[in-house]
Amino acid sequence: MLKTTIELQLERLRAPQPSLNLVSACRIQEGIIALSDDKIVELAQSFYRSNKKISFFIPASGSGSRMFHFLFEFLEAPNESNSGYVERFLTHIEDFAFFHQFPLAIQKALRDRSMDLDAFVSFILNNKGYGLAHLPKGLIPFHKNGPFLLCPIQEHVVQGQLINQNSCSFHFTIQPKFQEYIQRQLEFLEGMTSRKFEVDFSVQNSATNAIAFDENFQPITNPEGDYLTRPAGHGALLENFKSVDSDLIFIKNIDNIQHFNHSSTSIQTQQMLGGLFLEVQGEITNLVTNFSDEGWSHFNKNYQLFHESVNELSNSDKLELLHRPLRICGMVQNEGQPGGGPFWVENNGEVTKQIVEKAQINPKSDQVRVMIQSSHFNPVIMVCQGRNVDGTSIDLDVFKDENAYFKVSKSHKGQSINFVELPGLWNGSMAKWNTVFVEIPSETFSPVKSILDLLDKAHQPT
């Protein structure tokens, strides 16, 4: 890597974490809109009939090993806590879809409780056995639907195909060593459904990786003499996102997918987000063509894109704001989940709506008081503008806040390392987008962080 890259990252690492000025949390009618049931149905039906080109962008390179953390802990040092988790895991073992892939002898031994516990846990985790923990999360069988076992990649395709009467495409960011495995799973899905799916893949560009520094801010090298680097967070996927050629691009997390029997609310919600996007985009087009103060006030009252301070801008400045790319972000009620939330944020005199992560807030500052007042949470269910209205491409780098990076400290092979992550894909990388926050049902958010989450209602057949 170039010396200038090292210097830039070192400069950011030595400096304090860039501070945010949270003005207030977004709430219903204070930056978040809430729609009536009739309006949700109207928008969903309208989007289903639309003829826009639609894609899903789903980061899917994450390892599934964290889902089995309590099993790894149990093997290394059994205690009351992880033993309790293992007991629950074994008690409900037949309720996990992947149980039905085990050899019949293993299934019988588990039912009879005659299999050695350590041997079974090793079988689950290690490549010599089933090797679940070595798979990407997107390839672990989450759900059993009749005789079929489906992994998240397959289910995102199944669910996504139902949001519009026309077919849509899917883009997964993956680890290249698993691409052949993923393609086999998709071929199985095509055989099962008698449909052909438009799916492509990309890999996070290693050139975006961050250099790792030790506690003395010296770059760390590996035994071959090369710099040790770390993936620079999901903000590095902006390059991958820019390669998707569609009018509308939906973004979801790979582990947020429900069993098909519980997916109707999620499907309708995504249709609603798409319909709301088209409605807002149409209103923007009309306002740009026939701008008036009355039209501006009515538009902003309905969708609450802009802070009231924007009303003081000139008409030409308001028109310039309307030309920014648009995204519609679903927000669920905050029930204590870890992660980001919707806030009004001031930066250089401009107040805008942002999705803010807890890592961006100094835990010793008064900003924490503002953050904990958040009524809603970001589940990463959003639809983004993929092209300009005239079909031309958008220069997304123009709308990124380069200073919204993250300082990270982690352990690598027993050594403390420090590095800088790029501005998050839906955080700093979209800081200057026009954003609508809309409340969506909590049922749309059912992530699988632990394998035990698959025992929740959203992931069981009945």
PyMOL commands that set and color helices and strands:
alter all, ss='L'
color gray80, all
select helices_A, chain A and resi 3-14+37-49+65-76+80-91+93-95+97-101+104-112+117-125+132-134+137-139+152-160+176-193+206-208+234-242+260-262+264-289+293-303+308-312+315-322+358-360+367-371+396-399+428-430+442-444+451-455+457-459
alter helices_A, ss='H'
color red, helices_A
select strands_A, chain A and resi 21-25+27-28+31-33+54-59+143-145+148-150+169-173+198-202+210-211+229-230+248-252+326-333+341-347+350-356+376-377+381-385+406-412+415-421+434-439
alter strands_A, ss='S'
color yellow, strands_A
deselect
rebuild
show_as cartoon
